Amino acid sequence: MPGTPAQKTTDAPVSEGFLGPDRNWHLGAGLMTVATAVAFTIWAFAHTGTNVNAFLLILAIAFGLFMAFNIGGNDVANSFGTSVGAGTLTMKQALVVAAVFEVSGAILAGSSVTETVRSGIVDIDGMHMDPRSFAFIMMAALLGGAVWLLLATRMGWPVSTTHSIIGGIVGAAVTTGIVTGTGGFEMVQWGEIGQIAVSWVLSPLLGGVTAYILFGAIKRHILAPAARAIALGSRGFDDAEDEDDAEDDDEDEDGHSRHVSGFERVSELQQSAFAESEALDLTPGGPGAELAEHASRLTKKQRKAARKIERRAAYHALEKRVPPLAAGASMLIAGMLVFKGLKNVGPDLSLGSGVLLLVMLAVGVWMATTVFARALKKQSISQATFIMFSWMQVFTACAFAFSHGANDIANAIGPFAAVLDVLSTGEISSEATVPIAALVAFGVALVSGLWFVGRKVIHTVGTGLTSMHPSSGFAAELAASAVVLLASVFGLPVSSTHILIGAVLGVGMVNHAANWKLMRPIFLAWIITLPGAASIGAVVVLILRAMF
């Protein structure tokens, strides 16, 4: 958890002994997954009755859990990439947060009723197919989407799970229509596919622009004073360096003042925060470069006075500028939870009541953050900055996890619930009830996927696209939350995965450190996702039709 800037690891297991140093975690996650799968299978047989085809039901359960597992390995890992990459959470802590908030989101706010045909991409109703063929399409879509997600995850590419399941449905449905003579490519709603194509550009663009503006403001008004103070050798209000006997290091043998770099004057903990603002403050022509050049000509007294000014500005920024930022973030996160995460079970509030509650929350957060910032004055500048943004990022990560569990679990649970309904009733329903047992089992599969296969995607998002720190990770997550919420309100065709990737790149652009070379295969994977999952789904549905 937040509290030390030195924490900067993704806890990647080392191959020492049986299963490495994380053996107990591997065994615990594995046993939890197996036990959940067995218990859910037993429940499913009791739920569907004795007349069900046992092998078909077992395959449906396996495909559904496998899809949820890979959603965890790709989409959940993408959501936690900024937190783990910033060092705010370790991989194990991310697993615990995911276990609590992802599963809670799935259980408390997961759809109690889900449409059998996602997004109206394919006109399955016009095919007049038998229930078993419909079940085959949904099963093939699950496996098609899951296999593509696994391939992308192994490559470290964060892709859209929604586009994956849509691709699987398109491929399986069109193939079934061609084989049975009930339809073909004319069943596909190409306008919806066009909206998906628009999201490849619109989502990362909105996320990137929002994060660029937000993090740029945080850099200029909050991080820059701290970085300048550290560059001048300041650690905090009680710097021993301001004592006369410590100032001797600022003069060479001839008595001339000389500039001592920040990295020579600060501890390892302070270097973390200095590195976070390094791109802003040391860019040639920027304020940091001008400061460093000017500092080299300062006398002892001038340097001491400059340190006092900069460190006071740094603490003032934490106390006066971070609280309103935190208050605004709390309103945004609460709005996202209410309107997106809790939309299925949320309270029936009027617009005025909802706004009043959000304002009350914002005022409370503002006051609490102000008190917290004042308490951090006894910490070093860099540690105070790290702790403040780390705690703020913890809350954004938890909110993201809850919202994700409430919404994106539908990419696995929706088709599976349709199959389960067909096997139970023998009919195709326009809507299918989602049992709580399925939400729990699929939620556990999400967490398991994050632990076992999510590290490469976490590395891509957390460190591959740009270097991530608590303040930049917070900015990326908050920007992504804002865009997701606004897109939901205005009905824009966006992907939360693509938005977060764009936000990470926006942060990298502020630091002049965006890895565009890595973005090329990721963007290509976004384009391939729908046809790739469709191709796999088409093959799987043919195999299922041949088997049964």
Sequence and secondary structure as in RCSB ss.txt:
>XXXX:A:sequence
MPGTPAQKTTDAPVSEGFLGPDRNWHLGAGLMTVATAVAFTIWAFAHTGTNVNAFLLILAIAFGLFMAFNIGGND
VANSFGTSVGAGTLTMKQALVVAAVFEVSGAILAGSSVTETVRSGIVDIDGMHMDPRSFAFIMMAALLGGAVWLL
LATRMGWPVSTTHSIIGGIVGAAVTTGIVTGTGGFEMVQWGEIGQIAVSWVLSPLLGGVTAYILFGAIKRHILAP
AARAIALGSRGFDDAEDEDDAEDDDEDEDGHSRHVSGFERVSELQQSAFAESEALDLTPGGPGAELAEHASRLTK
KQRKAARKIERRAAYHALEKRVPPLAAGASMLIAGMLVFKGLKNVGPDLSLGSGVLLLVMLAVGVWMATTVFARA
LKKQSISQATFIMFSWMQVFTACAFAFSHGANDIANAIGPFAAVLDVLSTGEISSEATVPIAALVAFGVALVSGL
WFVGRKVIHTVGTGLTSMHPSSGFAAELAASAVVLLASVFGLPVSSTHILIGAVLGVGMVNHAANWKLMRPIFLA
WIITLPGAASIGAVVVLILRAMF
>XXXX:A:secstr
  S TT          STT TTHHHHHHHHHHHHHHHHHHHHHHHHHH TTS HHHHHHHHHHHHHHHHHHIIII
IHHHHHHHHHTTSS HHHHHHHIIIIIHHHHHHHS SEEESSGGG B  GGG   HHHHHHHHHHHHHHHHHHHH
HHHHHT    HHHHHHHHHHHHHHHHHHHHTS  GGGB HHHHHHHHHHHHHHHHHHHHHHHHHHHHHIIIIIHH
HHHHHHTT  STT GGGSGGGGGGGB TTS B    HHHHS HHHHHHHHHTHHHHSSTTSHHHHHHHHHTT  H
HHHHHHHHHHHHHHHHHHHHTHHHHHHHHHHHHHHHIIIIITTTT     HHHHHHHHHHHHHHHHHHHHHHHHH
GGGS HHHHHHHHHHHHHHHHHHHHHHHHHHHTTHHHHHHHHHHHHHHHHSS  SEEE  HHHHHHHHHHHHHHH
HHH HHHHHIIIIISS   HHHHHHHHHHHHHHHHHHHHHT    HHHHHHHHHHHHHHHTT   HHHHHHHHHH
HHHHHHHHHHHHHHHHHHHHHH 
